Amino acid sequence: MLLLLLLLHRTLCSKLYWVDYGGAHVPIKIASANLDGSEPSILVRSSFHQLGEIAIDVTGNRLFWTEAATKSVSYLPLMFVSN
């Protein structure tokens, strides 16, 4: 199962962000790619137990995610490239 988040902004590169919930012996990960599917990149790979939602803070250039098992919110700084 995948959770998709699409980011379109005039001053930022257009990117697609998603959560890959993995499966048997496949870790959960947060990834991104260009809108045409090129340059896929794994941003976070961890032993998440119950990864929840992802959200983008466009002003602060951060990707946030929640994890229900630990009742936590984490983030990763994002590096955007101007068009």
C-alpha positions in Angstrom: 0.0 0.0 0.0 1.3 3.5 -0.8 0.4 6.9 0.5 1.1 9.7 -2.0 1.7 13.4 -1.5 2.2 15.6 -4.5 4.1 18.9 -4.1 3.7 21.5 -6.8 5.0 25.0 -6.1 6.2 27.8 -8.4 9.5 28.3 -6.7 10.2 24.7 -5.9 10.9 21.6 -8.0 7.8 19.5 -8.6 8.2 16.3 -6.6 6.1 13.3 -5.6 6.5 12.0 -2.1 5.2 8.6 -0.9 5.2 6.1 1.9 5.9 2.5 0.9 4.4 0.4 3.6 6.6 -2.6 2.6 5.6 -6.1 3.4 7.0 -9.3 4.8 10.7 -8.6 5.5 10.5 -5.4 3.5 11.1 -2.2 5.6 8.7 0.8 5.5 10.2 3.8 3.7 9.5 7.3 2.7 10.6 8.1 -0.9 10.4 10.8 -3.5 10.8 11.2 -7.3 10.3 13.7 -10.0 6.8 13.8 -11.4 7.8 11.8 -14.4 9.2 9.0 -12.1 12.8 9.8 -12.7 15.4 10.2 -10.0 13.6 8.1 -7.3 15.2 8.4 -3.9 14.6 6.8 -0.5 14.5 9.6 2.0 13.9 7.6 5.2 14.2 3.9 5.8 13.6 2.7 9.3 12.0 0.1 11.4 8.8 2.0 11.7 6.0 0.1 13.5 3.0 2.2 12.5 3.9 5.0 10.2 1.0 7.4 9.8 0.8 10.5 7.6 3.3 12.6 5.8 3.1 16.4 5.3 5.3 19.0 3.7 6.1 22.4 5.3 6.8 24.4 2.2 8.0 27.5 4.0 10.3 25.6 6.3 11.4 23.0 3.6 10.7 20.1 5.9 8.9 16.7 5.4 7.1 15.6 8.6 5.7 12.1 9.4 3.9 10.6 12.4 4.4 7.2 14.0 1.5 5.9 16.1 3.4 3.3 18.0 5.8 5.8 19.5 3.3 8.7 19.4 5.9 10.9 17.8 6.3 13.4 15.0 9.6 13.5 13.1 10.9 15.6 10.2 13.6 15.7 7.6 15.0 18.9 6.1 14.4 19.0 2.3 16.6 20.6 -0.3 14.6 22.1 -3.1 16.0 23.4 -6.3 14.6 26.5 -7.9 13.0 26.3 -11.4 
